[in-house]
């Protein structure tokens, strides 16, 4: 009878310990974010390893959006989303 709780505890620890941050849907790589603000908007630049991959633009009178380079070609596309993932191309050196 005492064996069941120990087995359950062991399995729980193994399962939780085996899950990394990416398993929870978050990137282990954290971007460096620099911000600029003027009278009309706030601009946040997202970089990893010095590589710019996203720009978040938050107008004072509108909804925020991202300009996002998903493959490193320098072509930023507008993304209307609350966040964007760190692309693989910025993590490779």
N, C-alpha and C positions, 0 to 999 in steps of 0.2 A: 504494500500500500504506500509506503514512503518512497518507493522507487518511481512511481509515476510522476510526482511533482519534480523530482530531480531530472528525469528524462525530459519533461516538458521545459524546464528551465534551460537545460543544455541545448535543446533544439531551438528555443527562442534566441538564446545568445548567439548560436551559430548562424541563424537566419538573419538577425539584425546585424551582426558583425560582418556578414558577407555582402551586405548592401552598401554600395558606395553612393556618393552624392549624385552621379549620373543616373543611378537606378531610381532616384527620387525625382528625376526630371530636371535636375539642376546641373549646370556645368561646373566642374571642379576648377576651371580656369576663371578667374575673376578679372574683368576688364578694368583698365584705368580710365576714369571718366573726368574730363575737364569741361567746365561750364563757362559760358559767356552769356551775359544778359544785357539787353538794351530796352528801350521803351516799348518795343512791340513784341518781343519774344525772348525765350531762353533757348540756347543751343548747347546741347551736351554732345561731346565727341567721345566715342567708345574705342579704345585701343587695347590690343594685346600684343606683346612683344614689339611695341612701337608702331604697329600696323593699324591704321584707321579702317574699321569695318562697318561702323554705324554712326549716324548722326541723328540725334533725337531733337526735333524742333517742337517747341511748345509755345504756340502763339498765346498772347495774353487774352485774346478774345475768341479762342477756338480750341479745337481738339488737337492734342499732340499726335505726332506721327514720326516714323523713322525713315531715313534714307539709308539703305542697307546694301552692302556689297557682299553677296553670298559666295562668290567664287574667286575674288581677288583680281578681277579684270578692270577695276576702277569704275565700273558702271554701277552707280547707286540707283536702286529702285525704291520707289515710295512703298512703305508698308504701313497700313493702318492697323496697328496692334499695340497692346500694352507693353510688350517687350519683344526682343529678338534674341535668338541663340548666338553664342560665340561660334563662328564658322571654323571648320577644320583648318582652312588655309592659313589662318593667323597663328595657329598653334604650332605649325611645323617650321622649324628653323633649318 
